[in-house]
Amino acid sequence: MTELRTAQWYGGDDRNGYIHRAWMRRGLPADAFTGRPHIAIANTASELTPCNTHLHEVAGSVREGILEAGGIPLDLPVMSLGETQVRPTAMLWRNLAAMATEEMLRANPIDGVVLLGGCDKTIPALLMAAASVDLPAVVVPGGPMLTGTFRGTALGCGTDVWRLSEEVRAGTLSQDDFLRSESAMIRSRGHCNTMGTASTMGLLAEALGTVIPGIAGIPAPDSRLLEAARGTGRLSVELVAQQRTPSQVLSRASFQNAVVALAAIGGSSNAVVHLLAIAGRLGIGLTLDDIDRMGAGVPCLVDLQPAGRFLMEDLHRAGGLLAVLRAVRDRLDPTALTVTGRPLVDYLDEAQVWDAEVIRPREAPLVADGGMAVLRGNLAPDGAIVKPAAASPHLLRHRGRAVVFDSIEDLHARIDDPGLDVDADSVLVLRGCGPKGYPGMPEVANMPLPRKLLGQGVRDMVRVCDGRMSGTAYGTVVLHVAPEAAAGGPLALVQDGDWIELDVPGRRLTLDVPDDELAARTPSERMASTVARAARGWERLYIDHVLQADTGADLDFLLGSSGSRVSRESH
Ligand code: FES
């Protein structure tokens, strides 16, 4: 066996070895420093990240597994992000969380790491960090909450908030009844129970091979999660012995499988930026067009909100991710490995569907083509995406006149104005919401519909934005337009009344304005005045260095890997 990384700290009888051991002893036996792997438990638990609070208990089971396998478990609290709590948007901090975790994994004496995440940005940030350090790493997804009910009806966490609030705006639900549903929305520990970003990224972490197959999607309160955590703790010790690192597990084939899984589960559009960012840390040249191509024609089989009816507890009961993947096995790359050292496809033979309404058969999918569609055209030269599974079929080919909003504040101020020149065929455009412009690329693209149109029964319109959409949201929403308006993208030049043409089957997004007229336009002054100007701190660094959505919105200097080596120390 090769020498442990921690031997650089604990090996030798000189003063440095003495200091490293002495400060860590505190009850540990001497053999803790002579060949036993030290495993960090990178834990995103926080009371301000309510979806992850239970990860302290999960960490306890991981710890037991590490000890059983002969390792030394070490708590490593890492930056956490509560999606519903942090302002202005959790995405502003994903790269900071990834950078901080990366640096702490590298700086500390550890041989491997178990990554505990759940709420939306936490698993992506952990995987980005682990990829850049390239120490043996394995994920335990925190799991979804159980299904809450309100007046006899299941509540989809997130999705039903949008639905109920739209009902209030449409006058079909009272404000009092809306508020009564509040305490029913979150039934238990765990993350959102729809196929939102947290559910998606937990499942995709497994599809990528970074989770022991069969674990992702276990509900957070289910005791099988603790059993899985214990098994993961044991595996982490083996990972160190085998020196099985993220760069060995994660290949282009892994991303093929993740993209196929994304389509088959009808996953969140946010997964696109996260997969691109993780791939960017590994030097895998994954592109938006790859994502379109890899997922094209893969049926969405999972009937979960927001695209369908059921919730994550149902998916687990119905057979989970492996049962879904078995149904699309022909689209998977059989060479992709998992943290266990075995290919992902090895785990599919025993997977079964126990409820064919939740995981539909291939011949009766929820959506025939569940892939993300990548659009290009003079309105999105570097690409934009739309999730057809969450869109209205009759709007997938549409031509309408633009109604433009220069910021989310502008939208809120005018969207319900009875005098707003808008009809059901209009295309709502929201700009200034990209990575630089907001900053942080918030989930605002699923703009509320004008109240006067809701009153007429309109429930979906084509919307175009350089921001993101919550994974729990739905609608015909063109997202991640790149370049964003604040980075000089043509979205900044759209004017009220311009014709916009959306052609999802043809993968086109076109602003019907002659090139010479467009070239003569200048960006809206209203938009320029609302674009973020940060003088200092993380926001300054972020705005100066963030890349566009089409490459994952990572910081330019965080692409790639620095490895785990630290060459200097000072005492
Ligand atoms: Fe944490 Fe939805 S708010 S997963």
Boltz pocket constraint, residues with backbone or C-beta under 6 A from the ligand:
constraints:
  - pocket:
      binder: B
      contacts: [[A, 51], [A, 82], [A, 83], [A, 84], [A, 118], [A, 119], [A, 120], [A, 158], [A, 191], [A, 192], [A, 196], [A, 198]]
      max_distance: 6.0
